[in-house]
Amino acid sequence: MRKIILIILILLSSKSFSQSGFGKFDNDFKIRFDKPTIELSYGISHIRLGYSDPGISDAGMFEIKLGFTQEKTSKYSKQVLKYKNRFLFLSNASDNNLSKTQSLSDINNTLWRFGFGNKSGYGVLLGSVSILPYSSGSASWTEFNYNKNELNTESNYAALDDFAGTFRFGTITEAGVNIQLFNGFSLEPKYEISDIYPRHLFFENMTSLLVEAVGLELLNQFSYAIMKNSPVAGSFVNFILKNAYEYGFYQLRKDNMNWPFTSTAPLRYNTFKLGMSFIF
């Protein structure tokens, strides 16, 4: 129980710190959960184990997020908005949620997961429409199950058994664009990388997360320096740099889940999603 509490505290202090970029130099940060938000999304997941393909069917993913959103004019420009969203989520992914015809040798699978996370970014106000690119980080607990297929190899099942049958800890990174078409409604195209760990090695995992968070915070400070001189351009530079960094960091974890430590590969869901948000 102590480990779980420590995980939550460290994730909140490191990932939330870096994603949100708050601190003594960020004068416009205030903890305010202004607007209740419901987000619904659907996407298609491609599932891999490290650099190998164990023959798992693609899955359709349904997801709901409940949280609170804050938007306000940034200190850099009246045209630039600061966007934050804190949320809890529940997801279900399964090949049954996908109409695509699968190969006869593909492994049928289902996933249930829950967790918490945050998304943040800077965007631009264009009349009544706002475009808010963001980056997001989450902690998740996932139950993965599969059905054996006689046409697949036994070695693939042995590897998948490390992930199946119980809830496993994992992390998620997501890049997206919140397009607010009118007050209270947004569309969100987004891309997610979700890693499921076969086991949780506390010290190695926390060190990896802290290394990731330090890099994100350095990029935050660099982006803020750009935004002081070019607010609109800086908001998009912030989006590109942070998500490129996250993508690169997750590539390092693709075969070593606790990089820079040598470790095993996580089970990875790469998912393109389209969501819609209702802000009240």
C-alpha positions as a Markdown table, in Angstrom:
| # | Residue | x | y | z |
|---|---|---|---|---|
| 1 | Met | 0.0 | 0.0 | 0.0 |
| 2 | Arg | 2.9 | 2.4 | 0.8 |
| 3 | Lys | 4.3 | 1.8 | -2.6 |
| 4 | Ile | 1.0 | 2.7 | -4.3 |
| 5 | Ile | 0.7 | 5.9 | -2.3 |
| 6 | Leu | 4.3 | 6.8 | -3.2 |
| 7 | Ile | 3.7 | 6.1 | -6.9 |
| 8 | Ile | 0.8 | 8.5 | -6.9 |
| 9 | Leu | 2.6 | 11.2 | -5.1 |
| 10 | Ile | 5.7 | 11.0 | -7.3 |
| 11 | Leu | 3.7 | 10.9 | -10.4 |
| 12 | Leu | 1.7 | 14.0 | -9.3 |
| 13 | Ser | 4.8 | 15.9 | -8.3 |
| 14 | Ser | 6.9 | 15.0 | -11.3 |
| 15 | Lys | 4.6 | 14.5 | -14.3 |
| 16 | Ser | 2.1 | 17.1 | -13.3 |
| 17 | Phe | 5.0 | 19.5 | -12.5 |
| 18 | Ser | 6.6 | 19.1 | -15.9 |
| 19 | Gln | 3.4 | 18.9 | -17.9 |
| 20 | Ser | 1.9 | 22.0 | -16.4 |
| 21 | Gly | 5.1 | 23.8 | -16.0 |
| 22 | Phe | 4.2 | 25.4 | -12.6 |
| 23 | Gly | 6.6 | 26.7 | -10.1 |
| 24 | Lys | 7.7 | 30.1 | -8.7 |
| 25 | Phe | 8.4 | 31.3 | -12.3 |
| 26 | Asp | 4.9 | 30.6 | -13.6 |
| 27 | Asn | 2.9 | 33.5 | -12.3 |
| 28 | Asp | -0.4 | 32.6 | -13.9 |
| 29 | Phe | -0.7 | 29.2 | -12.3 |
| 30 | Lys | -3.6 | 28.8 | -9.8 |
| 31 | Ile | -5.1 | 25.6 | -8.7 |
| 32 | Arg | -8.7 | 26.0 | -9.9 |
| 33 | Phe | -11.0 | 23.3 | -11.2 |
| 34 | Asp | -13.4 | 25.6 | -13.0 |
| 35 | Lys | -15.5 | 23.6 | -15.4 |
| 36 | Pro | -16.7 | 20.0 | -15.2 |
| 37 | Thr | -15.8 | 18.2 | -18.4 |
| 38 | Ile | -16.9 | 14.9 | -20.0 |
| 39 | Glu | -14.8 | 13.5 | -22.8 |
| 40 | Leu | -15.8 | 10.6 | -25.0 |
| 41 | Ser | -13.5 | 9.0 | -27.6 |
| 42 | Tyr | -13.0 | 6.1 | -29.9 |
| 43 | Gly | -9.8 | 4.9 | -31.5 |
| 44 | Ile | -8.0 | 2.0 | -33.1 |
| 45 | Ser | -5.1 | 0.3 | -31.2 |
| 46 | His | -2.1 | -1.5 | -32.7 |
| 47 | Ile | -0.6 | -3.8 | -30.1 |
| 48 | Arg | 3.1 | -4.7 | -29.9 |
| 49 | Leu | 5.5 | -6.3 | -27.5 |
| 50 | Gly | 8.8 | -4.4 | -27.8 |
| 51 | Tyr | 10.0 | -4.6 | -31.3 |
| 52 | Ser | 8.2 | -7.9 | -32.0 |
| 53 | Asp | 4.7 | -8.5 | -33.2 |
| 54 | Pro | 3.1 | -11.4 | -31.2 |
| 55 | Gly | 0.2 | -11.5 | -33.6 |
| 56 | Ile | -2.4 | -9.7 | -31.4 |
| 57 | Ser | -5.5 | -8.5 | -33.2 |
| 58 | Asp | -5.9 | -4.7 | -33.5 |
| 59 | Ala | -8.5 | -3.4 | -31.1 |
| 60 | Gly | -11.2 | -0.7 | -31.0 |
| 61 | Met | -10.9 | 1.4 | -27.9 |
| 62 | Phe | -13.8 | 3.3 | -26.2 |
| 63 | Glu | -12.9 | 5.7 | -23.5 |
| 64 | Ile | -14.6 | 8.1 | -21.1 |
| 65 | Lys | -12.8 | 10.9 | -19.1 |
| 66 | Leu | -14.4 | 12.9 | -16.3 |
| 67 | Gly | -12.5 | 15.9 | -15.1 |
| 68 | Phe | -12.2 | 19.6 | -14.7 |
| 69 | Thr | -11.0 | 22.1 | -17.3 |
| 70 | Gln | -9.4 | 25.5 | -16.9 |
| 71 | Glu | -8.9 | 28.0 | -19.7 |
| 72 | Lys | -7.7 | 31.5 | -19.5 |
| 73 | Thr | -5.8 | 34.2 | -21.3 |
| 74 | Ser | -2.1 | 33.6 | -20.8 |
| 75 | Lys | 0.4 | 36.2 | -19.5 |
| 76 | Tyr | 2.1 | 36.2 | -22.9 |
| 77 | Ser | -0.7 | 37.5 | -25.1 |
| 78 | Lys | -4.4 | 38.1 | -25.1 |
| 79 | Gln | -4.6 | 35.9 | -28.2 |
| 80 | Val | -2.9 | 32.9 | -26.5 |
| 81 | Leu | -4.9 | 30.7 | -24.1 |
| 82 | Lys | -3.6 | 28.5 | -21.4 |
| 83 | Tyr | -5.4 | 25.2 | -21.2 |
| 84 | Lys | -5.4 | 22.6 | -18.4 |
| 85 | Asn | -7.5 | 19.5 | -17.8 |
| 86 | Arg | -7.3 | 17.0 | -14.9 |
| 87 | Phe | -9.2 | 13.8 | -15.3 |
| 88 | Leu | -10.1 | 10.3 | -14.3 |
| 89 | Phe | -10.6 | 7.8 | -17.1 |
| 90 | Leu | -12.0 | 4.4 | -17.9 |
| 91 | Ser | -11.2 | 2.5 | -21.1 |
| 92 | Asn | -12.2 | -0.7 | -22.9 |
| 93 | Ala | -10.4 | -2.0 | -25.9 |
| 94 | Ser | -11.2 | -5.2 | -27.7 |
| 95 | Asp | -11.1 | -6.7 | -31.2 |
| 96 | Asn | -14.9 | -7.0 | -30.8 |
| 97 | Asn | -15.0 | -3.2 | -30.9 |
| 98 | Leu | -13.5 | -3.2 | -34.4 |
| 99 | Ser | -15.3 | -4.0 | -37.6 |
| 100 | Lys | -12.0 | -4.7 | -39.4 |
| 101 | Thr | -11.5 | -8.3 | -40.6 |
| 102 | Gln | -8.6 | -9.9 | -38.7 |
| 103 | Ser | -6.2 | -12.6 | -39.8 |
| 104 | Leu | -7.1 | -16.1 | -38.9 |
| 105 | Ser | -3.9 | -16.4 | -36.8 |
| 106 | Asp | -4.5 | -13.2 | -34.8 |
| 107 | Ile | -4.9 | -13.4 | -31.1 |
| 108 | Asn | -8.3 | -12.1 | -29.8 |
| 109 | Asn | -7.9 | -9.8 | -26.8 |
| 110 | Thr | -9.7 | -7.5 | -24.4 |
| 111 | Leu | -8.5 | -4.7 | -22.1 |
| 112 | Trp | -10.0 | -2.8 | -19.3 |
| 113 | Arg | -8.1 | 0.1 | -17.7 |
| 114 | Phe | -8.6 | 3.0 | -15.3 |
| 115 | Gly | -6.4 | 5.8 | -14.0 |
| 116 | Phe | -5.8 | 9.5 | -13.7 |
| 117 | Gly | -3.9 | 12.1 | -15.6 |
| 118 | Asn | -3.6 | 15.6 | -16.8 |
| 119 | Lys | -3.3 | 17.5 | -20.1 |
| 120 | Ser | -2.0 | 21.0 | -20.7 |
| 121 | Gly | -0.9 | 23.3 | -23.4 |
| 122 | Tyr | -1.1 | 26.8 | -24.9 |
| 123 | Gly | -3.3 | 27.6 | -27.9 |
| 124 | Val | -4.7 | 30.4 | -30.0 |
| 125 | Leu | -8.0 | 32.2 | -30.0 |
| 126 | Leu | -9.4 | 32.7 | -33.5 |
| 127 | Gly | -12.6 | 34.6 | -33.1 |
| 128 | Ser | -15.2 | 32.2 | -31.5 |
| 129 | Val | -13.0 | 29.2 | -32.3 |
| 130 | Ser | -9.9 | 28.2 | -30.3 |
| 131 | Ile | -7.2 | 25.7 | -31.2 |
| 132 | Leu | -5.4 | 24.2 | -28.2 |
| 133 | Pro | -2.6 | 21.7 | -28.9 |
| 134 | Tyr | -1.7 | 19.8 | -25.8 |
| 135 | Ser | 0.4 | 17.1 | -24.3 |
| 136 | Ser | -0.9 | 14.6 | -21.7 |
| 137 | Gly | 0.5 | 12.2 | -19.2 |
| 138 | Ser | -1.4 | 9.5 | -17.2 |
| 139 | Ala | -0.9 | 6.7 | -14.8 |
| 140 | Ser | -3.0 | 3.6 | -15.5 |
| 141 | Trp | -3.9 | 0.2 | -14.1 |
| 142 | Thr | -4.8 | -2.3 | -16.8 |
| 143 | Glu | -6.3 | -5.8 | -17.0 |
| 144 | Phe | -5.4 | -7.5 | -20.3 |
| 145 | Asn | -6.8 | -10.9 | -21.4 |
| 146 | Tyr | -6.5 | -12.9 | -24.6 |
| 147 | Asn | -7.8 | -16.1 | -26.2 |
| 148 | Lys | -5.4 | -18.7 | -27.5 |
| 149 | Asn | -5.3 | -19.3 | -31.2 |
| 150 | Glu | -4.1 | -22.7 | -32.4 |
| 151 | Leu | -2.6 | -21.0 | -35.5 |
| 152 | Asn | -0.3 | -18.9 | -33.4 |
| 153 | Thr | 2.9 | -20.0 | -31.6 |
| 154 | Glu | 3.2 | -21.1 | -28.0 |
| 155 | Ser | 6.2 | -18.8 | -27.4 |
| 156 | Asn | 3.9 | -15.8 | -28.0 |
| 157 | Tyr | 1.5 | -17.0 | -25.4 |
| 158 | Ala | 4.3 | -17.4 | -22.8 |
| 159 | Ala | 5.3 | -13.8 | -23.3 |
| 160 | Leu | 1.7 | -12.5 | -23.1 |
| 161 | Asp | 1.0 | -14.5 | -19.9 |
| 162 | Asp | 3.3 | -12.0 | -18.0 |
| 163 | Phe | 0.6 | -9.3 | -18.7 |
| 164 | Ala | -2.6 | -11.2 | -18.5 |
| 165 | Gly | -5.1 | -12.0 | -15.7 |
| 166 | Thr | -4.7 | -9.1 | -13.3 |
| 167 | Phe | -4.4 | -5.4 | -13.2 |
| 168 | Arg | -0.9 | -4.1 | -14.1 |
| 169 | Phe | 0.6 | -0.7 | -13.6 |
| 170 | Gly | 1.5 | 1.4 | -16.6 |
| 171 | Thr | 2.0 | 4.9 | -18.1 |
| 172 | Ile | 0.4 | 6.8 | -21.0 |
| 173 | Thr | 1.5 | 9.7 | -23.1 |
| 174 | Glu | -0.8 | 11.5 | -25.5 |
| 175 | Ala | -0.6 | 14.3 | -28.0 |
| 176 | Gly | -3.7 | 16.0 | -29.4 |
| 177 | Val | -5.4 | 19.2 | -30.5 |
| 178 | Asn | -8.5 | 20.5 | -28.7 |
| 179 | Ile | -10.5 | 22.3 | -31.3 |
| 180 | Gln | -13.3 | 24.3 | -29.6 |
| 181 | Leu | -15.9 | 24.9 | -32.3 |
| 182 | Phe | -18.2 | 26.8 | -30.0 |
| 183 | Asn | -18.7 | 27.3 | -26.3 |
| 184 | Gly | -18.9 | 24.0 | -24.4 |
| 185 | Phe | -18.0 | 21.7 | -27.2 |
| 186 | Ser | -14.7 | 20.5 | -28.6 |
| 187 | Leu | -13.3 | 17.9 | -31.1 |
| 188 | Glu | -10.0 | 16.2 | -30.3 |
| 189 | Pro | -7.9 | 14.3 | -32.8 |
| 190 | Lys | -5.1 | 12.6 | -30.8 |
| 191 | Tyr | -2.5 | 9.9 | -30.7 |
| 192 | Glu | -1.7 | 7.8 | -27.6 |
| 193 | Ile | 1.1 | 5.5 | -26.5 |
| 194 | Ser | 0.2 | 3.3 | -23.6 |
| 195 | Asp | 2.7 | 1.0 | -21.9 |
| 196 | Ile | 1.7 | -1.9 | -19.6 |
| 197 | Tyr | 4.4 | -3.3 | -17.3 |
| 198 | Pro | 4.6 | -7.0 | -16.5 |
| 199 | Arg | 5.9 | -6.1 | -13.1 |
| 200 | His | 6.6 | -3.0 | -11.1 |
| 201 | Leu | 10.2 | -2.4 | -10.1 |
| 202 | Phe | 9.7 | 0.6 | -7.8 |
| 203 | Phe | 13.2 | 2.3 | -7.8 |
| 204 | Glu | 13.9 | 1.7 | -11.5 |
| 205 | Asn | 10.4 | 2.9 | -12.6 |
| 206 | Met | 10.4 | 6.0 | -10.4 |
| 207 | Thr | 13.9 | 7.0 | -11.6 |
| 208 | Ser | 12.8 | 6.6 | -15.2 |
| 209 | Leu | 9.8 | 8.8 | -14.6 |
| 210 | Leu | 11.8 | 11.5 | -12.8 |
| 211 | Val | 14.4 | 11.6 | -15.7 |
| 212 | Glu | 11.5 | 12.0 | -18.1 |
| 213 | Ala | 10.0 | 14.8 | -15.9 |
| 214 | Val | 13.3 | 16.7 | -15.7 |
| 215 | Gly | 13.6 | 16.8 | -19.5 |
| 216 | Leu | 10.0 | 18.0 | -19.8 |
| 217 | Glu | 10.5 | 20.8 | -17.4 |
| 218 | Leu | 13.7 | 22.0 | -19.2 |
| 219 | Leu | 11.7 | 22.1 | -22.4 |
| 220 | Asn | 8.9 | 24.0 | -20.6 |
| 221 | Gln | 11.3 | 26.7 | -19.6 |
| 222 | Phe | 12.8 | 26.9 | -23.1 |
| 223 | Ser | 9.3 | 27.2 | -24.6 |
| 224 | Tyr | 8.4 | 30.0 | -22.1 |
| 225 | Ala | 11.4 | 32.0 | -23.2 |
| 226 | Ile | 10.2 | 31.7 | -26.8 |
| 227 | Met | 6.7 | 32.7 | -25.9 |
| 228 | Lys | 7.9 | 35.9 | -24.2 |
| 229 | Asn | 9.0 | 37.1 | -27.7 |
| 230 | Ser | 6.6 | 35.2 | -30.0 |
| 231 | Pro | 3.6 | 34.1 | -28.1 |
| 232 | Val | 1.6 | 32.4 | -30.9 |
| 233 | Ala | 4.6 | 30.7 | -32.4 |
| 234 | Gly | 5.8 | 29.7 | -29.0 |
| 235 | Ser | 2.6 | 27.9 | -28.1 |
| 236 | Phe | 3.1 | 25.6 | -31.1 |
| 237 | Val | 6.8 | 25.2 | -30.5 |
| 238 | Asn | 5.9 | 24.1 | -26.9 |
| 239 | Phe | 3.5 | 21.5 | -28.3 |
| 240 | Ile | 6.0 | 20.1 | -30.9 |
| 241 | Leu | 9.0 | 20.0 | -28.6 |
| 242 | Lys | 7.2 | 18.3 | -25.6 |
| 243 | Asn | 5.5 | 15.7 | -27.7 |
| 244 | Ala | 8.6 | 15.0 | -29.8 |
| 245 | Tyr | 10.5 | 14.5 | -26.6 |
| 246 | Glu | 7.8 | 12.2 | -25.2 |
| 247 | Tyr | 7.7 | 10.1 | -28.4 |
| 248 | Gly | 11.5 | 9.8 | -28.3 |
| 249 | Phe | 11.5 | 8.8 | -24.6 |
| 250 | Tyr | 8.8 | 6.2 | -25.1 |
| 251 | Gln | 10.9 | 4.8 | -28.1 |
| 252 | Leu | 13.7 | 4.3 | -25.6 |
| 253 | Arg | 11.3 | 2.4 | -23.4 |
| 254 | Lys | 9.9 | 0.3 | -26.2 |
| 255 | Asp | 12.3 | -2.6 | -25.4 |
| 256 | Asn | 13.4 | -1.4 | -21.9 |
| 257 | Met | 10.3 | -0.3 | -19.9 |
| 258 | Asn | 12.5 | 1.4 | -17.2 |
| 259 | Trp | 15.1 | 3.0 | -19.4 |
| 260 | Pro | 17.9 | 4.0 | -18.7 |
| 261 | Phe | 17.9 | 0.7 | -16.7 |
| 262 | Thr | 18.1 | -2.6 | -18.6 |
| 263 | Ser | 14.7 | -4.2 | -18.3 |
| 264 | Thr | 12.0 | -6.1 | -20.2 |
| 265 | Ala | 9.7 | -4.8 | -22.9 |
| 266 | Pro | 6.2 | -3.4 | -22.0 |
| 267 | Leu | 3.1 | -4.4 | -23.8 |
| 268 | Arg | 2.3 | -1.3 | -25.9 |
| 269 | Tyr | -0.9 | 0.1 | -27.3 |
| 270 | Asn | -0.4 | 2.7 | -30.1 |
| 271 | Thr | -3.8 | 4.3 | -30.6 |
| 272 | Phe | -5.2 | 6.9 | -32.9 |
| 273 | Lys | -8.3 | 8.4 | -31.4 |
| 274 | Leu | -11.0 | 11.0 | -32.1 |
| 275 | Gly | -12.8 | 12.5 | -29.1 |
| 276 | Met | -15.4 | 15.0 | -28.3 |
| 277 | Ser | -15.5 | 17.0 | -25.1 |
| 278 | Phe | -18.5 | 18.7 | -23.3 |
| 279 | Ile | -17.5 | 21.5 | -21.0 |
| 280 | Phe | -20.2 | 22.7 | -18.5 |
